[in-house]
Amino acid sequence: MTKASFNRAIGDAIEPAGFCLVEDKRRDRTWRRQSGDYRQSIQIRTSSFDLKTASIYVGVADVALWREIKAASPSWPWPVLDNVEKNLGHLMGPYVDDWERSDPRAQTAAVEAIAGHAIPFIERVSSREGMRDYLEEFLGNSRGVRWGTGAKIRWDLAVIHLWLGNPQRGCDLLDDPPRRFREGEHSGPVIETIRRMCCEAAAKPS
């Protein structure tokens, strides 16, 4: 069993489901498929320490949401990023952080985990309601009342709540951001534009 055969086994398992290999680097390999406005990804990330183990990540990006972000900040420099990303092993119980790429048992377990956990998770969050529920849960579990790394999740959620008819929640999520986000070259326009859209919609008579 080789490391290459581990990668090949993952590809053989997901390519019939419509995933296409889009990135093949020395340490990372990424497959994607498009489902409506949702770009779905499965990625193998090889450990930078020993090159023998790898983590498998699943992700979903709402492309329509990213168009909204880009409209809010035309200078936004980054491409479409995943709105939801999860280590496959953390969808399982007990957790599995890394897979031994040369172990045939790990290969079999990884393929089974993708079918039993990754694909159902991807499909669950590939809707506005599903993504909203996951991101709200993530904020709650990670003490997301604070900003920090939760800034992106907050404005993602604010747009989704606006689309789903709950603009007040979006307005509340972006209320009183820390100065470094409020005055950020890229984050500032995004936060202010989306907050204004949500708060104005919330203020309209129902």
LOKEVEX-164514 format. One record per atom (N, C-alpha, C): residue in one letter; x negated, y negated, z negated. Coordinates in steps of 0.2 Angstrom, whole numbers, plus 2048, in hexadecimal, padded with zeros to 3 digits. Each point is the difference from the previous one (the first is absolute). Layout:
BEGIN
AXYZ...
This chain:
BEGIN
M7FC806800M8047FA800M7FC7FA800T8017FB805T7FC7FA800T8047FA7FFK7FD7FA7FFK8037FA7FFK8047FE806A7FE802806A8037FE806A807804800S7FF8067FES806805800S8067FD7FCF7FE7FD7FAF8057FD7FCF8037FA803N7FD7FC804N8037FB803N804802806R7FE806803R804802806R8068047FDA8008037FBA8068037FDA8057FB7FEI7FE7FA7FDI8057FB7FFI8037FD806G7FC7FF806G8027FE806G805805803D7FF806800D804805803D8078007FCA8007FF7F9A8068007FDA8047FA801I7FE7FA802I8047FA800I8017FD807E7FB802805E8017FE807E807802803P8028077FFP806802802P8067FB7FEA7FF7FD7FAA8067FC7FDA7FF7F9803G7FC7FE805G8007FA803G7FA7FB7FEF7FC8037FCF7FA7FC7FEF7FA800805C7FD7FB801C7FB800805C7F97FD7FDL7FB803801L7FA7FE7FEL7FE7F9803V7FF7FB7FBV7FE7F9803V7F97FE7FDE7FE8037FBE7F97FE7FEE7FC8077FED7FA800802D7FC8067FFD7F97FE7FEK7FF7FE7FAK7F97FE7FEK7FC8057FCR7FA7FF7FER7FC8057FDR8048027F9R8037FB7FDR8028027F9R808800800D8037FD805D8077FF7FFD803802807R8068037FFR804802806R8087FE7FFT8037FC805T8067FE7FFT805802805W8068027FFW805802804W8067FB7FFR8047FE805R8057FC7FFR806802805R8067FE7FER806800804R8047FB7FFQ8047FE805Q8057FA7FFQ807803800S8047FD7FBS8078027FFS8047FA7FFG8037FD806G8037FA800G7FB7FA7FED8027FC7FBD7FB7FB7FDD7FB8027FCY7FF8077FEY7FC8027FBY7FA804803R7FA7FE7FFR7FA803802R7FE8057FAQ800806801Q7FE8057FBQ7F9803801S7FC8017FBS7F9802801S7FF8067FBI7FB804802I7FD8057FCI7F8800801Q7FD7FF7FAQ7F87FF801Q7FC8047FCI7FB803802I7FB8047FCI7FA7FB7FFR7FF7FF7FAR7FA7FB7FER7FB8057FCT7FA800803T7FB8047FDT7FC7FD7FBS7FF8037FBS7FC7FD7FAS7F97FD802S7FF7FA7FES7FA7FD802S7FA8037FCF8018047FBF7FB8037FBF7FD806803D804805802D7FD806802D802803807L8057FC803L802802807L804807800K8008037FAK803807800K8088007FET8027FB7FDT8077FF7FET8037FB803A807800800A8047FB804A8067FF7FCS8037FA801S8067FE7FDS8057FF807I8068017FFI805800805I8057FA7FEY8017FB804Y8047FB7FFY8067FF805V8067FF7FDV8057FE805V8027F97FFG8037FD806G8017F97FFG8067FF805V8047FA7FFV8057FE804V8007F8800A8007FE807A8007F8801A8077FF803D8037FA7FDD8067FE804D7FE7FA804V7FF802807V7FE7FB805V8047FA800A8068007FFA8057FA800A7FE7FC7FBL7FF8037FAL7FE7FC7FAL7F97FC801W7FC803804W7F97FD801W8017FA805R805801805R8027FA804R8027FA7FCE8048027FBE8027FA7FBE7FB7FD7FDI7FB8047FDI7FA7FD7FDI7FC7FC805K7FF802806K7FC7FD804K8037F9802A807800801A8047FA801A7FF7FB7FAA8008037FAA7FF7FB7FAA7F97FD800S7FB803802S7F97FE800S7FD802807P8017FB805P7FD802807P7F8801800S7FD7FE7FBS7F98017FFS7FE8067FDW8058047FEW7FF8077FDW7FB804804P7FA8027FDP7FB803804P800807801W8048047FCW7FF807800W806803804P7FE806802P805804804P8068037FCV804804803V8058037FCV7FD8057FBL8027FF7F9L7FD8047FBL8068047FDD7FE8067FDD8068047FDD8037FC7FAN806800800N8047FD7FBN8008057FAV800807802V8008057FBV7FA805801E7FC8017FBE7FB805801E7FF8047FAK7FF807801K8008047FAK7FB806802N7FD8027FAN7FB806801N805806800L7FF804805L804806800L8008047FAG7FA8017FDG8008047FAG8047FD7FAH8017F9800H8047FD7FBH808801801L801803805L807802801L8028077FEM7FB8037FDM8008077FEM8008007F9G8028067FDG7FF8017F9G7FD8077FFP7FA8017FDP7FC7FB7FDP7FC7FC806Y7FD7FA7FEY7FD7FC805Y7FA804803V7FF7FE806V7FA802804V7FC7FA803D7FB7FE7FDD7FC7FA803D7FD801806D7FC806801D7FC802805D801807802W7FE801807W801807803W7F9802802E7FE8067FEE7F9803802E801802808R7FD7FC804R801801807R7FE807803S7FB8037FDS7FD806802S8038067FDD8057FF7FCD8048057FCD806802804P801806802P806802804P8067FF7FCR8008017FAR8068007FBR8027F8800A7FB7FC800A8027F9800A8037FE806Q7FE803806Q8037FE806Q807802801T8018067FDT807803800T8047FC7FCA7FE7FE7FAA8047FC7FBA8017F9803A7FB7FD803A8017F9803A806800805V7FF805805V805801805V8078017FDE8018047FBE8068017FDE8037FA7FCA7FB7FC7FDA8027FA7FDA8027FA804I7FD800806I8037FB805I807802802A801806801A807802802A8057FF7FBG7FE8027F9G8048007FBG8017F97FCH7FB7FC801H8007F97FCH7FF7FA805A7FB801804A7FE7FA804A8067FE805I802804804I8057FF805I8077FD7FCP8028047FBP8067FD7FDP7FF7F97FDF7FA7FF7FDF7FF7F97FDF8007FB805I7FD801806I8007FC806I8077FE802E804805801E8077FF802E8047FD7FBR7FE8017FAR8047FC7FAR7FF7F9800V7FA7FE801V7FF7F9800V8007FC807S802804805S8007FD807S8077FD801S8037FC7FBS8067FC801S7FF7FA7FBR8047FB801R8007FA7FBR8028027F9E805804800E8028027F9E7FB8057FDG7FD804803G7FB8057FEG7FA7FC7FEM7FD7FC804M7FA7FC7FEM8027FB7FAR8067FD800R8017FC7FAR8008047FAD803806800D8008047FAD7F98027FEY7FC802804Y7F98027FFY7FC7FA7FDL8007FA803L7FC7FB7FEL8037FD7F9E8068007FFE8037FE7FAE7FD8047FAE801807802E7FD8057FBE7F97FF7FFF7FC7FF805F7F97FF7FFF7FE7F97FCL8047FB801L7FF7FA7FCL8018027F9G8068037FEG8028027F9G7FB8047FDN7FD805804N7FB8057FDN7F97FD7FFS7FF7FB803S7F97FD800S8007F97FDR8057FF7FBR8007F97FDR8007FB805G804801805G7FF7FB806G8047F97FFV8027FF7F9V8027F97FFV7FA7FB801R7FA8027FFR7FA7FC802R7FF800807W7FC7FB802W7FE7FF807W7FA805802G7FB7FD801G7FA804801G801804807T7FE806800T801804806T807801802G8057FE7FCG807801802G8037FA804A7FC7FC802A8027FA804A803802806K7FD805804K802802806K807804800I8008047FAI8068047FFI8067FB7FFR7FF7FB7FCR8057FB7FFR8037FD806W7FC7FD804W8037FD806W803805805D7FD806800D803806804D8078017FDL8018017FAL8068017FDL8057FA801A7FE7FA7FFA8047FA801A803800807V7FC801805V803801807V805805800I7FF8067FEI805806800I8067FE7FCH7FF7FD7FAH8077FE7FDH8047FB804L7FC7FB803L8047FB804L803804805W7FD804804W804804805W8068047FEL7FF8037FAL8058047FDL8067FC7FCG7FF7FA800G8067FC7FEG7FF7FE7F8N7FA8017FEN7FF7FE7F8N7FA7FB800P8017FA803P7FB7FB800P7FE7FD7F9Q8048017FBQ7FE7FD7FAQ7FA8047FDR800807801R7FB8047FER7F97FE803G8017FE807G7FA7FE803G7FD7F97FEC8057FC7FEC7FE7F97FDC7FD8017FAD8028057FBD7FD8017FAD7F9803800L7FF804805L7FA804801L7FA7FB801L8027FB804L7FB7FB802L8007FA7FCD8038007FAD8007FA7FCD7FA7FF7FDD7FD7F9800D7FA7FE7FCD7FA805801P7FE800806P7FA804801P7FA7FD7FDP7FB8047FEP7F97FD7FEP7FD7FB805R7FC7FC7FDR7FE7FA805R7FC803806R7FC8067FER7FB802805R804803806F8078037FFF804802805F8047FA803R8027FC7FCR8047FA803R7FC7FC804E7FA7FF7FFE7FC7FC804E7FB804805G801806800G7FC804805G8017FE807E7FB801804E8017FE807E805804804H8008067FFH805804803H8068027FCS7FE8027F9S8068027FCS8057FA7FEG7FD7FA800G8047FA7FEG8067FF805P7FF800806P8057FF805P805805800V7FE8077FFV804805800V8058007FAI7FD7FF7FAI8048007FAI8057FA800E7FE7FA802E8047FA800E806801805T7FE802806T805801806T8068057FEI7FD8067FDI8058057FFI8047FE7F9R7FD7FD7FCR8037FE7FAR8067FB801R7FE7FB805R8057FB802R806804803M7FF804805M805804803M8048047FCC7FE8037FBC8048047FBC8047FB7FBC7FC7FB7FEC8047FC7FBC8057FC804E7FF7FE806E8057FC803E806805802A7FF806802A805805801A8048017FAA7FD8007FAA8038027FAA8047FA7FDA7FF7FA802A8037FA7FEA8077FF804K800803806K8067FF804K8068047FDP8067FC800P8068037FDP802807804S8028057FCS801806803S807800803
